[in-house]
Amino acid sequence: MEEDFDVAVVGYGPTGAVLAHLLGLCGIRTLVLERDAVSYPLPRAIVFDDEIMRVFQWIGIADELEPLTAPHPGMRFVDRNGELLLDWPRSLDVGPQGWRSNYRFYQPDLERLLRDKMASRPTVDARTRAEVFFLEDQGDHVHLRYEDMANGRIRRVRAKYVVGCDGARSLVRRFIESPMEDHGFHERWLVVDVLLKREMPELGDHSVQFCDPERPMTYVRGPARRRRWEMKVPPDVDGTVLTSQAEVWRRLSRWITPDDAEIERAAVYVFHSLVASDWRKGRLLIAGDAAHQTPPFMGQGMCTGLRDAANLAWKLARAVSTDDEALLDSYQSERHPNATEYIKTAVHLGSIINMAGSHDDVRAALSNRGGSGKMESIRPSLGPGLGVGPHAGRLFGQPLLADGRRMDMTVGHEFVLVCDATLADQTPLPDGVAMVSTRNAPDVQIHLDRFSTKAALLRPDRFILGTADTPQELSTLLDRLPLSKERKG
């Protein structure tokens, strides 16, 4: 018997889980299939930003997750002797997205919250020990087969769309037959995660990049007593030797000893800089590591995948409900350039860590990727797709309402018009568009002023569709919405 779903998501890591949650919020019948029985129990991703915390807010796990995180004060670049070359701070205050700019976290905590919360999604069915091995796009649906590894039975599924969130060795990408674009970074690094036995403030709270062409390294503080070191592996060194307890402690001896900590994980990884050329073929799509792989120097690997999910979910929901695939055409055109820019910046940071130089040398190298030297400035716009005008594809902030609630707590996963009260009074809205104005959210003006505009029409993922300063401009903008053109009187 063939089961029927709107969307099948292959992979139940953070990207697949977030995509399933967002589809569930839209009422889409979603099947999640994951080969492994349980989520990965060891740390992997360690940093996410305010844009991603806002996505977790939509899902409903942000308030539970935040106490499990540690704020991130920024990054420091030092020479081989530990002398400061450049301080790259991050604000610890709540920013325009309604959250702090950056958080350190323990990925098993996040995955537990994502999976526990899935029980509240009646339209989402998540199945583990389910290994997908066959996909066939039959024009109006995808035929999918997987093995139920609990009993060896073959199950058949019919879905309108299939999204591969199944990692770097993605099966779905193979069925799409997409080549990978190579951005030139392929290095082996030893990654060591430890759990301290006591507080060690001398290790520092900042991430530290050791700029040493002979032994480039990264130090990252995790939440609570978790700490991570990443060290480049020379090409002629056996990776299995590096992960032995004796060798790991030898390399960490500059900072800690076995009396100070327990090793939670030591593994050698190859950091790649790859982007798939094709993110969609018919009714097959990919997201997350299936679509791109980045070196970790910006802490944006998981974040980039979750941006894919936020971009794709509302477009898939509308494609399912309207049988109109036009919105899906903008998925790759918007996300591919954005993900590529993050990866290029990470590659550039990796090249800086591999260099030896002065404060001025490091600052000059950083300036080559945007010129500001401020981490907050590295937030590329979406690529060409939906929207018009100079601000289309830029991420908009999250105003606070008069009662202190964040805007997204009261506005569902739909389009939102954010504008000043005068313009709001002159603007009839189409169905499916909410409004937040200076009348019910006092700090709306601050958010509008960042774009020097009186109104911003936001997509469900809170990127700007367009801006306007007059009733006529706003009316023209509203007419571009992928909604019914009938207006409320």
Protein Blocks (a to p, Z undefined) as FASTA:
>chain_A
ZZddfbdcedjbfklmmmmmmmmmnopacddddfbfbdcfbdcbfbdcfklmmmmmmnop
mmmmmmmpccdebjcdddfkopafbdcdddfbdcfkopafbdcddfklmmmmmmmmmmmm
mkbccdehiacfbdcdehjaccdddddfknopacddddfbdcdfebjklfklmmnopacd
dehiacdddddddddfbdcfknopadcddddfklgcdddddehjbccddddddfklcfkl
mmpmklmmmmmmmmmcfklpccfbdcdddddddddfblbghjaccehjlloccdfklopm
mmmmmmmmmmmmmmmmmmmmnopaklmmmmmmmmmmmmmmmmmmmmmmmmmmmpccdfkl
mmmmmmmnnonopaklmccdddddededjkgoiacdddddfkopafklmmccdddddddf
klmmmmccdehiacddfklomklmmmmmmnopabdcddfkopafbdcfbfklmmmmmmmp
ccdfbdcZZ
